[in-house]
Amino acid sequence: MSTYILLGETAGDEMQIRPQLARIEIGNSYMGGYLAVPSEKPRGGLIVMQEIFGVTPAMRAIADDFAAEGFVALVPDIYWRMQRDLDLGNGEDPTQRQLAVEFSNRFDEGLGTNDLVASLDWLADCSSLKGKPGIIGFCLGGRLAVRVASAANPACMVSMYGVKLETMGEQIRRAKCPMQFHFGENDNHNPMSTINKVREMVDKRRLSVDEFFTYPEAEHAFYNRFRTDRFDEKAHKLARSRVLDFLLRNLAATAG
């Protein structure tokens, strides 16, 4: 059963955001999540897939930002099978960072992909939405976004500095939706040799709707404002504008 999203009226000229808690039923249990809902009629739905640190303030802020642009944005709690509501910051604390790495290593990506497909279906089932939702992921989430794009049929997919994508040629090939990729050229997890391999995989799809971008001097996690050691304002603004344009083009195309 889905919990439907009820939208209020627009208050004033600014888009108002209504944060909510999501509950996505899976088997005899459920996966939680953070849901950011615009108060006016939404432009579409978007699944936001987390970094390795959990449903952090940074991920919620990104969802809020998309909601401010008119998208219903859901951040699923992908670690729920291990620990609910995990928040390990942004990697500033070495102990928490190591714990986040351990969680990501223990995370079952097969089960996690199934859970994310369920969250995609849940959001698509919301009464206020027309058309299929899109998906966007960061770091670990950037890899999971490719998995979900291959396993399901979202309106579109954005992978923001996804890790180990060079091993996912088959998933990239199988995905039917438009795909957009972003990498910093100074990414310690994705050297340029890796980025170029991923670009070749995307080029082999020969789809004009796909997009691939790199950002000179930008590091891993350049989009995350909470990563003060990595955040790149210029790259963030450019990437954000490209993502929004991509979402508007592709989510509008699926709306009935």
C-alpha atoms as an extended CHARMM CRD file, in Angstrom:
* protein
*
       256  EXT
         1         1  MET       CA              0.0000000000        0.0000000000        0.0000000000  PROA      1               0.0000000000
         2         2  SER       CA              1.2090000000        3.5040000000       -0.8020000000  PROA      2               0.0000000000
         3         3  THR       CA              0.9130000000        6.5720000000        1.3750000000  PROA      3               0.0000000000
         4         4  TYR       CA             -0.3070000000        9.2050000000       -1.0580000000  PROA      4               0.0000000000
         5         5  ILE       CA              1.2140000000       12.6580000000       -1.1400000000  PROA      5               0.0000000000
         6         6  LEU       CA             -1.2760000000       15.4440000000       -0.5390000000  PROA      6               0.0000000000
         7         7  LEU       CA             -0.3040000000       18.8620000000       -1.8070000000  PROA      7               0.0000000000
         8         8  GLY       CA             -1.3920000000       22.1550000000       -0.3260000000  PROA      8               0.0000000000
         9         9  GLU       CA             -1.8620000000       25.4710000000       -2.0290000000  PROA      9               0.0000000000
        10        10  THR       CA              1.0100000000       27.7090000000       -3.0640000000  PROA      10              0.0000000000
        11        11  ALA       CA              1.6700000000       30.3710000000       -0.4500000000  PROA      11              0.0000000000
        12        12  GLY       CA              2.9740000000       33.5540000000       -1.9910000000  PROA      12              0.0000000000
        13        13  ASP       CA              5.4260000000       33.6930000000       -4.8580000000  PROA      13              0.0000000000
        14        14  GLU       CA              8.0820000000       31.4140000000       -3.3540000000  PROA      14              0.0000000000
        15        15  MET       CA              7.8250000000       27.6720000000       -3.6190000000  PROA      15              0.0000000000
        16        16  GLN       CA              7.1000000000       26.2540000000       -0.1660000000  PROA      16              0.0000000000
        17        17  ILE       CA              8.6060000000       22.8960000000        0.8380000000  PROA      17              0.0000000000
        18        18  ARG       CA              6.8120000000       20.3860000000        3.0230000000  PROA      18              0.0000000000
        19        19  PRO       CA              9.2130000000       17.7960000000        4.4830000000  PROA      19              0.0000000000
        20        20  GLN       CA              7.6330000000       14.4600000000        5.3180000000  PROA      20              0.0000000000
        21        21  LEU       CA              8.6740000000       10.9650000000        6.3290000000  PROA      21              0.0000000000
        22        22  ALA       CA              8.0820000000        8.2500000000        3.7670000000  PROA      22              0.0000000000
        23        23  ARG       CA              7.1660000000        4.6450000000        4.5260000000  PROA      23              0.0000000000
        24        24  ILE       CA              7.6090000000        2.2200000000        1.6420000000  PROA      24              0.0000000000
        25        25  GLU       CA              6.2270000000       -1.2090000000        2.4150000000  PROA      25              0.0000000000
        26        26  ILE       CA              8.5760000000       -4.0430000000        1.4470000000  PROA      26              0.0000000000
        27        27  GLY       CA              7.4650000000       -7.5680000000        2.2700000000  PROA      27              0.0000000000
        28        28  ASN       CA              6.4930000000       -7.7000000000        5.9370000000  PROA      28              0.0000000000
        29        29  SER       CA              8.5350000000       -4.6240000000        6.7730000000  PROA      29              0.0000000000
        30        30  TYR       CA              9.1920000000       -1.1880000000        5.3400000000  PROA      30              0.0000000000
        31        31  MET       CA             11.8940000000        1.1790000000        4.1590000000  PROA      31              0.0000000000
        32        32  GLY       CA             11.7670000000        4.7220000000        5.4610000000  PROA      32              0.0000000000
        33        33  GLY       CA             12.9280000000        7.8460000000        3.7250000000  PROA      33              0.0000000000
        34        34  TYR       CA             12.9360000000       11.6170000000        3.6390000000  PROA      34              0.0000000000
        35        35  LEU       CA             10.3600000000       13.2060000000        1.3630000000  PROA      35              0.0000000000
        36        36  ALA       CA             10.4730000000       16.8360000000        0.2410000000  PROA      36              0.0000000000
        37        37  VAL       CA              7.1970000000       17.9790000000       -1.2920000000  PROA      37              0.0000000000
        38        38  PRO       CA              6.5260000000       21.2960000000       -3.0690000000  PROA      38              0.0000000000
        39        39  SER       CA              3.2890000000       22.9880000000       -2.0690000000  PROA      39              0.0000000000
        40        40  GLU       CA              2.1980000000       23.6170000000       -5.6400000000  PROA      40              0.0000000000
        41        41  LYS       CA              1.4970000000       21.0880000000       -8.3630000000  PROA      41              0.0000000000
        42        42  PRO       CA              4.7630000000       19.1690000000       -8.9030000000  PROA      42              0.0000000000
        43        43  ARG       CA              6.7090000000       19.0560000000      -12.1350000000  PROA      43              0.0000000000
        44        44  GLY       CA              7.5760000000       15.4170000000      -11.5010000000  PROA      44              0.0000000000
        45        45  GLY       CA              9.0400000000       12.9700000000       -9.0330000000  PROA      45              0.0000000000
        46        46  LEU       CA             12.6940000000       12.2700000000       -8.2560000000  PROA      46              0.0000000000
        47        47  ILE       CA             14.4520000000        9.5480000000       -6.2550000000  PROA      47              0.0000000000
        48        48  VAL       CA             17.6420000000       10.9170000000       -4.6320000000  PROA      48              0.0000000000
        49        49  MET       CA             20.1610000000        8.1610000000       -3.8310000000  PROA      49              0.0000000000
        50        50  GLN       CA             22.5430000000        8.8290000000       -0.9840000000  PROA      50              0.0000000000
        51        51  GLU       CA             26.2950000000        8.8250000000       -0.5760000000  PROA      51              0.0000000000
        52        52  ILE       CA             27.8200000000        6.2320000000        1.7740000000  PROA      52              0.0000000000
        53        53  PHE       CA             26.9780000000        8.2480000000        4.9130000000  PROA      53              0.0000000000
        54        54  GLY       CA             23.2140000000        7.6810000000        5.1380000000  PROA      54              0.0000000000
        55        55  VAL       CA             20.2370000000       10.0200000000        4.8970000000  PROA      55              0.0000000000
        56        56  THR       CA             22.2730000000       12.9780000000        6.0930000000  PROA      56              0.0000000000
        57        57  PRO       CA             21.4120000000       16.6860000000        6.3210000000  PROA      57              0.0000000000
        58        58  ALA       CA             23.3450000000       17.0710000000        3.0500000000  PROA      58              0.0000000000
        59        59  MET       CA             21.0870000000       14.5890000000        1.2380000000  PROA      59              0.0000000000
        60        60  ARG       CA             17.9780000000       16.1340000000        2.7430000000  PROA      60              0.0000000000
        61        61  ALA       CA             19.1780000000       19.5820000000        1.6550000000  PROA      61              0.0000000000
        62        62  ILE       CA             19.6470000000       18.3270000000       -1.9070000000  PROA      62              0.0000000000
        63        63  ALA       CA             16.1070000000       16.9090000000       -1.8450000000  PROA      63              0.0000000000
        64        64  ASP       CA             14.8230000000       20.2390000000       -0.5120000000  PROA      64              0.0000000000
        65        65  ASP       CA             16.5960000000       22.0460000000       -3.3330000000  PROA      65              0.0000000000
        66        66  PHE       CA             14.8970000000       19.8880000000       -5.9550000000  PROA      66              0.0000000000
        67        67  ALA       CA             11.5640000000       20.3460000000       -4.1830000000  PROA      67              0.0000000000
        68        68  ALA       CA             12.1060000000       24.1100000000       -4.3450000000  PROA      68              0.0000000000
        69        69  GLU       CA             12.3300000000       23.6590000000       -8.1230000000  PROA      69              0.0000000000
        70        70  GLY       CA              8.9930000000       21.8380000000       -8.1410000000  PROA      70              0.0000000000
        71        71  PHE       CA              9.9520000000       18.1510000000       -7.8590000000  PROA      71              0.0000000000
        72        72  VAL       CA              8.6940000000       15.7010000000       -5.2500000000  PROA      72              0.0000000000
        73        73  ALA       CA             12.0520000000       14.3660000000       -4.0220000000  PROA      73              0.0000000000
        74        74  LEU       CA             12.4620000000       11.1410000000       -2.0340000000  PROA      74              0.0000000000
        75        75  VAL       CA             15.6890000000       10.0550000000       -0.3020000000  PROA      75              0.0000000000
        76        76  PRO       CA             15.2030000000        6.3490000000        0.5310000000  PROA      76              0.0000000000
        77        77  ASP       CA             16.8660000000        4.9470000000        3.6610000000  PROA      77              0.0000000000
        78        78  ILE       CA             18.8310000000        2.2930000000        1.7660000000  PROA      78              0.0000000000
        79        79  TYR       CA             20.6660000000        1.0160000000        4.8860000000  PROA      79              0.0000000000
        80        80  TRP       CA             17.3850000000        0.1700000000        6.6390000000  PROA      80              0.0000000000
        81        81  ARG       CA             18.0890000000       -3.5580000000        6.6120000000  PROA      81              0.0000000000
        82        82  MET       CA             21.2570000000       -2.9390000000        8.6620000000  PROA      82              0.0000000000
        83        83  GLN       CA             20.3370000000        0.1700000000       10.6790000000  PROA      83              0.0000000000
        84        84  ARG       CA             17.5310000000        2.6520000000       10.2540000000  PROA      84              0.0000000000
        85        85  ASP       CA             18.0020000000        6.4240000000       10.0250000000  PROA      85              0.0000000000
        86        86  LEU       CA             21.7810000000        6.2620000000        9.8120000000  PROA      86              0.0000000000
        87        87  ASP       CA             23.5220000000        9.6500000000        9.6620000000  PROA      87              0.0000000000
        88        88  LEU       CA             27.3380000000        9.5470000000        9.6500000000  PROA      88              0.0000000000
        89        89  GLY       CA             27.9810000000       13.1260000000        8.6300000000  PROA      89              0.0000000000
        90        90  ASN       CA             29.9690000000       13.9190000000        5.5060000000  PROA      90              0.0000000000
        91        91  GLY       CA             33.2970000000       12.2410000000        6.1010000000  PROA      91              0.0000000000
        92        92  GLU       CA             34.8870000000       14.9270000000        8.2790000000  PROA      92              0.0000000000
        93        93  ASP       CA             35.2950000000       12.6040000000       11.2510000000  PROA      93              0.0000000000
        94        94  PRO       CA             37.7200000000        9.7130000000       10.5060000000  PROA      94              0.0000000000
        95        95  THR       CA             35.8840000000        7.2870000000       12.7950000000  PROA      95              0.0000000000
        96        96  GLN       CA             32.5060000000        7.9930000000       11.2450000000  PROA      96              0.0000000000
        97        97  ARG       CA             33.9890000000        7.8710000000        7.7680000000  PROA      97              0.0000000000
        98        98  GLN       CA             35.4530000000        4.4220000000        8.4150000000  PROA      98              0.0000000000
        99        99  LEU       CA             32.0880000000        3.2810000000        9.7690000000  PROA      99              0.0000000000
       100       100  ALA       CA             30.4030000000        4.5710000000        6.6000000000  PROA      100             0.0000000000
       101       101  VAL       CA             32.8750000000        2.6050000000        4.4870000000  PROA      101             0.0000000000
       102       102  GLU       CA             32.0500000000       -0.5210000000        6.5010000000  PROA      102             0.0000000000
       103       103  PHE       CA             28.3190000000        0.0170000000        5.9820000000  PROA      103             0.0000000000
       104       104  SER       CA             28.8100000000        0.4690000000        2.2440000000  PROA      104             0.0000000000
       105       105  ASN       CA             30.9210000000       -2.7130000000        2.0970000000  PROA      105             0.0000000000
       106       106  ARG       CA             28.2270000000       -4.6930000000        3.9550000000  PROA      106             0.0000000000
       107       107  PHE       CA             25.4290000000       -3.2320000000        1.8710000000  PROA      107             0.0000000000
       108       108  ASP       CA             23.7950000000       -5.8220000000       -0.3960000000  PROA      108             0.0000000000
       109       109  GLU       CA             23.4960000000       -3.9780000000       -3.7080000000  PROA      109             0.0000000000
       110       110  GLY       CA             21.1760000000       -6.5970000000       -5.1760000000  PROA      110             0.0000000000
       111       111  LEU       CA             18.6490000000       -6.2330000000       -2.3530000000  PROA      111             0.0000000000
       112       112  GLY       CA             19.2720000000       -2.4960000000       -2.2990000000  PROA      112             0.0000000000
       113       113  THR       CA             18.4720000000       -2.2100000000       -5.9910000000  PROA      113             0.0000000000
       114       114  ASN       CA             15.2060000000       -4.0750000000       -5.4310000000  PROA      114             0.0000000000
       115       115  ASP       CA             14.3750000000       -1.7180000000       -2.5740000000  PROA      115             0.0000000000
       116       116  LEU       CA             15.0930000000        1.3060000000       -4.7540000000  PROA      116             0.0000000000
       117       117  VAL       CA             12.9070000000       -0.0530000000       -7.5440000000  PROA      117             0.0000000000
       118       118  ALA       CA             10.1660000000       -0.3930000000       -4.9160000000  PROA      118             0.0000000000
       119       119  SER       CA             10.7150000000        3.2400000000       -3.9280000000  PROA      119             0.0000000000
       120       120  LEU       CA             10.4840000000        4.2530000000       -7.5970000000  PROA      120             0.0000000000
       121       121  ASP       CA              7.1670000000        2.4170000000       -7.8920000000  PROA      121             0.0000000000
       122       122  TRP       CA              5.9660000000        3.9720000000       -4.6200000000  PROA      122             0.0000000000
       123       123  LEU       CA              6.6950000000        7.4860000000       -5.8300000000  PROA      123             0.0000000000
       124       124  ALA       CA              5.1720000000        6.7800000000       -9.2410000000  PROA      124             0.0000000000
       125       125  ASP       CA              1.9950000000        5.6410000000       -7.4550000000  PROA      125             0.0000000000
       126       126  CYS       CA              1.5120000000        8.9430000000       -5.6700000000  PROA      126             0.0000000000
       127       127  SER       CA             -1.7900000000       10.5080000000       -6.6270000000  PROA      127             0.0000000000
       128       128  SER       CA             -0.4020000000       13.9450000000       -7.4610000000  PROA      128             0.0000000000
       129       129  LEU       CA              2.1650000000       12.7640000000      -10.0190000000  PROA      129             0.0000000000
       130       130  LYS       CA              1.8180000000       12.1110000000      -13.7090000000  PROA      130             0.0000000000
       131       131  GLY       CA              4.4190000000       10.1240000000      -15.5670000000  PROA      131             0.0000000000
       132       132  LYS       CA              7.4040000000        8.1690000000      -14.3090000000  PROA      132             0.0000000000
       133       133  PRO       CA              9.8490000000        9.6210000000      -11.7650000000  PROA      133             0.0000000000
       134       134  GLY       CA             13.5070000000       10.2370000000      -12.5180000000  PROA      134             0.0000000000
       135       135  ILE       CA             16.4690000000        9.1510000000      -10.4060000000  PROA      135             0.0000000000
       136       136  ILE       CA             19.6980000000       10.8140000000       -9.2960000000  PROA      136             0.0000000000
       137       137  GLY       CA             22.5070000000        9.3750000000       -7.1920000000  PROA      137             0.0000000000
       138       138  PHE       CA             25.7280000000       10.5740000000       -5.6110000000  PROA      138             0.0000000000
       139       139  CYS       CA             28.8900000000        8.4550000000       -5.1030000000  PROA      139             0.0000000000
       140       140  LEU       CA             27.4930000000        5.0470000000       -3.9990000000  PROA      140             0.0000000000
       141       141  GLY       CA             24.1050000000        6.3660000000       -5.0570000000  PROA      141             0.0000000000
       142       142  GLY       CA             25.5620000000        7.2230000000       -8.4480000000  PROA      142             0.0000000000
       143       143  ARG       CA             26.3460000000        3.5450000000       -8.9590000000  PROA      143             0.0000000000
       144       144  LEU       CA             22.9630000000        2.4450000000       -7.6210000000  PROA      144             0.0000000000
       145       145  ALA       CA             21.2780000000        4.8520000000      -10.0320000000  PROA      145             0.0000000000
       146       146  VAL       CA             22.8420000000        2.9270000000      -12.9260000000  PROA      146             0.0000000000
       147       147  ARG       CA             21.6420000000       -0.3420000000      -11.4130000000  PROA      147             0.0000000000
       148       148  VAL       CA             18.0950000000        0.9550000000      -11.0180000000  PROA      148             0.0000000000
       149       149  ALA       CA             18.0850000000        2.4340000000      -14.5290000000  PROA      149             0.0000000000
       150       150  SER       CA             18.9920000000       -1.0280000000      -15.8280000000  PROA      150             0.0000000000
       151       151  ALA       CA             16.5420000000       -2.9370000000      -13.6010000000  PROA      151             0.0000000000
       152       152  ALA       CA             13.5380000000       -0.6380000000      -13.9700000000  PROA      152             0.0000000000
       153       153  ASN       CA             12.4100000000        2.0510000000      -16.3780000000  PROA      153             0.0000000000
       154       154  PRO       CA             12.6600000000        5.5160000000      -14.8000000000  PROA      154             0.0000000000
       155       155  ALA       CA             12.0110000000        8.6220000000      -16.8490000000  PROA      155             0.0000000000
       156       156  CYS       CA             15.7200000000        9.4650000000      -16.7340000000  PROA      156             0.0000000000
       157       157  MET       CA             18.8520000000        8.8730000000      -14.6730000000  PROA      157             0.0000000000
       158       158  VAL       CA             21.5810000000       11.1700000000      -13.3420000000  PROA      158             0.0000000000
       159       159  SER       CA             24.7820000000        9.6900000000      -11.8960000000  PROA      159             0.0000000000
       160       160  MET       CA             26.8560000000       12.2090000000       -9.9800000000  PROA      160             0.0000000000
       161       161  TYR       CA             30.4470000000       10.9330000000       -9.5720000000  PROA      161             0.0000000000
       162       162  GLY       CA             29.2520000000        7.3430000000       -9.3000000000  PROA      162             0.0000000000
       163       163  VAL       CA             31.9560000000        4.9150000000       -8.1760000000  PROA      163             0.0000000000
       164       164  LYS       CA             33.0960000000        1.7270000000       -9.9230000000  PROA      164             0.0000000000
       165       165  LEU       CA             31.0190000000        2.4710000000      -12.9940000000  PROA      165             0.0000000000
       166       166  GLU       CA             33.8090000000        1.1010000000      -15.1700000000  PROA      166             0.0000000000
       167       167  THR       CA             32.5720000000       -2.3710000000      -14.1180000000  PROA      167             0.0000000000
       168       168  MET       CA             28.9780000000       -1.6470000000      -15.1480000000  PROA      168             0.0000000000
       169       169  GLY       CA             29.1200000000       -1.6490000000      -18.9220000000  PROA      169             0.0000000000
       170       170  GLU       CA             26.3130000000       -4.1940000000      -19.2210000000  PROA      170             0.0000000000
       171       171  GLN       CA             23.9730000000       -2.1990000000      -16.9610000000  PROA      171             0.0000000000
       172       172  ILE       CA             24.7240000000        1.0060000000      -18.8620000000  PROA      172             0.0000000000
       173       173  ARG       CA             24.0320000000       -0.7900000000      -22.1410000000  PROA      173             0.0000000000
       174       174  ARG       CA             20.7260000000       -2.2580000000      -20.9310000000  PROA      174             0.0000000000
       175       175  ALA       CA             19.2850000000        0.9440000000      -19.4910000000  PROA      175             0.0000000000
       176       176  LYS       CA             16.5340000000        2.3160000000      -21.7440000000  PROA      176             0.0000000000
       177       177  CYS       CA             16.1570000000        5.7570000000      -20.2320000000  PROA      177             0.0000000000
       178       178  PRO       CA             18.1780000000        8.9180000000      -21.0010000000  PROA      178             0.0000000000
       179       179  MET       CA             21.3470000000        8.9740000000      -18.8680000000  PROA      179             0.0000000000
       180       180  GLN       CA             23.4160000000       11.9070000000      -17.6230000000  PROA      180             0.0000000000
       181       181  PHE       CA             26.8460000000       11.5630000000      -15.9570000000  PROA      181             0.0000000000
       182       182  HSD       CA             28.9570000000       14.0640000000      -13.9990000000  PROA      182             0.0000000000
       183       183  PHE       CA             32.5690000000       13.6930000000      -12.8150000000  PROA      183             0.0000000000
       184       184  GLY       CA             35.1500000000       16.0230000000      -11.3500000000  PROA      184             0.0000000000
       185       185  GLU       CA             38.4510000000       15.7200000000      -13.1970000000  PROA      185             0.0000000000
       186       186  ASN       CA             40.3050000000       15.6080000000       -9.8530000000  PROA      186             0.0000000000
       187       187  ASP       CA             38.1960000000       12.8010000000       -8.3730000000  PROA      187             0.0000000000
       188       188  ASN       CA             40.3300000000       10.5760000000       -6.1350000000  PROA      188             0.0000000000
       189       189  HSD       CA             37.8490000000        7.7040000000       -6.5920000000  PROA      189             0.0000000000
       190       190  ASN       CA             37.5620000000        8.1140000000      -10.3570000000  PROA      190             0.0000000000
       191       191  PRO       CA             40.8190000000        8.9170000000      -12.1660000000  PROA      191             0.0000000000
       192       192  MET       CA             40.5560000000       10.2400000000      -15.7100000000  PROA      192             0.0000000000
       193       193  SER       CA             41.3810000000        6.7930000000      -17.1000000000  PROA      193             0.0000000000
       194       194  THR       CA             38.2660000000        5.4480000000      -15.3480000000  PROA      194             0.0000000000
       195       195  ILE       CA             36.1280000000        8.4160000000      -16.3840000000  PROA      195             0.0000000000
       196       196  ASN       CA             37.1650000000        7.9190000000      -20.0070000000  PROA      196             0.0000000000
       197       197  LYS       CA             36.2170000000        4.2240000000      -19.8250000000  PROA      197             0.0000000000
       198       198  VAL       CA             32.7730000000        5.1670000000      -18.5710000000  PROA      198             0.0000000000
       199       199  ARG       CA             32.4570000000        7.7880000000      -21.3140000000  PROA      199             0.0000000000
       200       200  GLU       CA             33.2490000000        5.1080000000      -23.9110000000  PROA      200             0.0000000000
       201       201  MET       CA             30.5300000000        2.8680000000      -22.4530000000  PROA      201             0.0000000000
       202       202  VAL       CA             28.0130000000        5.6900000000      -22.6880000000  PROA      202             0.0000000000
       203       203  ASP       CA             29.1230000000        6.5950000000      -26.2220000000  PROA      203             0.0000000000
       204       204  LYS       CA             28.4680000000        3.0000000000      -27.3120000000  PROA      204             0.0000000000
       205       205  ARG       CA             24.7770000000        3.5070000000      -26.5350000000  PROA      205             0.0000000000
       206       206  ARG       CA             24.7010000000        6.0070000000      -29.4210000000  PROA      206             0.0000000000
       207       207  LEU       CA             21.7540000000        7.8540000000      -27.9360000000  PROA      207             0.0000000000
       208       208  SER       CA             21.5420000000       11.5970000000      -28.5110000000  PROA      208             0.0000000000
       209       209  VAL       CA             19.5460000000       12.0110000000      -25.2810000000  PROA      209             0.0000000000
       210       210  ASP       CA             22.5220000000       10.9100000000      -23.1420000000  PROA      210             0.0000000000
       211       211  GLU       CA             24.8750000000       13.5190000000      -21.6650000000  PROA      211             0.0000000000
       212       212  PHE       CA             28.3460000000       13.2670000000      -20.1440000000  PROA      212             0.0000000000
       213       213  PHE       CA             30.1080000000       16.1140000000      -18.3150000000  PROA      213             0.0000000000
       214       214  THR       CA             33.4260000000       16.6000000000      -16.5380000000  PROA      214             0.0000000000
       215       215  TYR       CA             34.5300000000       19.5560000000      -14.4160000000  PROA      215             0.0000000000
       216       216  PRO       CA             38.1730000000       20.7250000000      -14.4030000000  PROA      216             0.0000000000
       217       217  GLU       CA             39.8190000000       20.6840000000      -10.9530000000  PROA      217             0.0000000000
       218       218  ALA       CA             36.6010000000       19.5310000000       -9.2520000000  PROA      218             0.0000000000
       219       219  GLU       CA             36.9900000000       16.7050000000       -6.7300000000  PROA      219             0.0000000000
       220       220  HSD       CA             34.8110000000       13.8270000000       -5.6240000000  PROA      220             0.0000000000
       221       221  ALA       CA             31.7120000000       15.1290000000       -3.7890000000  PROA      221             0.0000000000
       222       222  PHE       CA             32.0760000000       18.5570000000       -5.4330000000  PROA      222             0.0000000000
       223       223  TYR       CA             28.2630000000       18.9480000000       -5.4550000000  PROA      223             0.0000000000
       224       224  ASN       CA             27.8530000000       18.5540000000       -1.6740000000  PROA      224             0.0000000000
       225       225  ARG       CA             27.7590000000       21.9370000000        0.0900000000  PROA      225             0.0000000000
       226       226  PHE       CA             28.3290000000       20.1960000000        3.4180000000  PROA      226             0.0000000000
       227       227  ARG       CA             31.7170000000       18.8800000000        2.2640000000  PROA      227             0.0000000000
       228       228  THR       CA             33.6520000000       22.0550000000        2.9280000000  PROA      228             0.0000000000
       229       229  ASP       CA             36.8930000000       20.3560000000        1.8890000000  PROA      229             0.0000000000
       230       230  ARG       CA             35.4940000000       19.2700000000       -1.5030000000  PROA      230             0.0000000000
       231       231  PHE       CA             32.6370000000       21.6100000000       -2.4170000000  PROA      231             0.0000000000
       232       232  ASP       CA             33.1950000000       23.5240000000       -5.6640000000  PROA      232             0.0000000000
       233       233  GLU       CA             30.7470000000       26.4080000000       -6.0850000000  PROA      233             0.0000000000
       234       234  LYS       CA             31.3900000000       26.9320000000       -9.7870000000  PROA      234             0.0000000000
       235       235  ALA       CA             31.1020000000       23.2280000000      -10.6650000000  PROA      235             0.0000000000
       236       236  HSD       CA             28.0550000000       22.8550000000       -8.4240000000  PROA      236             0.0000000000
       237       237  LYS       CA             26.1650000000       25.6920000000      -10.1190000000  PROA      237             0.0000000000
       238       238  LEU       CA             26.9510000000       24.4050000000      -13.6020000000  PROA      238             0.0000000000
       239       239  ALA       CA             26.0890000000       20.8000000000      -12.7380000000  PROA      239             0.0000000000
       240       240  ARG       CA             22.8820000000       21.8650000000      -11.0130000000  PROA      240             0.0000000000
       241       241  SER       CA             21.7240000000       23.8380000000      -14.0510000000  PROA      241             0.0000000000
       242       242  ARG       CA             22.4750000000       20.8780000000      -16.3090000000  PROA      242             0.0000000000
       243       243  VAL       CA             20.6270000000       18.4570000000      -14.0360000000  PROA      243             0.0000000000
       244       244  LEU       CA             17.5570000000       20.6870000000      -13.7960000000  PROA      244             0.0000000000
       245       245  ASP       CA             17.4480000000       21.1500000000      -17.5660000000  PROA      245             0.0000000000
       246       246  PHE       CA             17.7750000000       17.3720000000      -18.0550000000  PROA      246             0.0000000000
       247       247  LEU       CA             15.0230000000       16.6400000000      -15.5430000000  PROA      247             0.0000000000
       248       248  LEU       CA             12.6460000000       19.1930000000      -17.0020000000  PROA      248             0.0000000000
       249       249  ARG       CA             13.1180000000       17.8490000000      -20.5180000000  PROA      249             0.0000000000
       250       250  ASN       CA             12.7370000000       14.1950000000      -19.6080000000  PROA      250             0.0000000000
       251       251  LEU       CA             10.1490000000       14.2830000000      -16.8380000000  PROA      251             0.0000000000
       252       252  ALA       CA              7.9050000000       16.5480000000      -18.9030000000  PROA      252             0.0000000000
       253       253  ALA       CA              8.1800000000       14.0470000000      -21.7680000000  PROA      253             0.0000000000
       254       254  THR       CA              6.6380000000       11.2900000000      -19.6040000000  PROA      254             0.0000000000
       255       255  ALA       CA              3.8340000000       13.3270000000      -18.0290000000  PROA      255             0.0000000000
       256       256  GLY       CA              0.3680000000       12.3600000000      -19.1470000000  PROA      256             0.0000000000
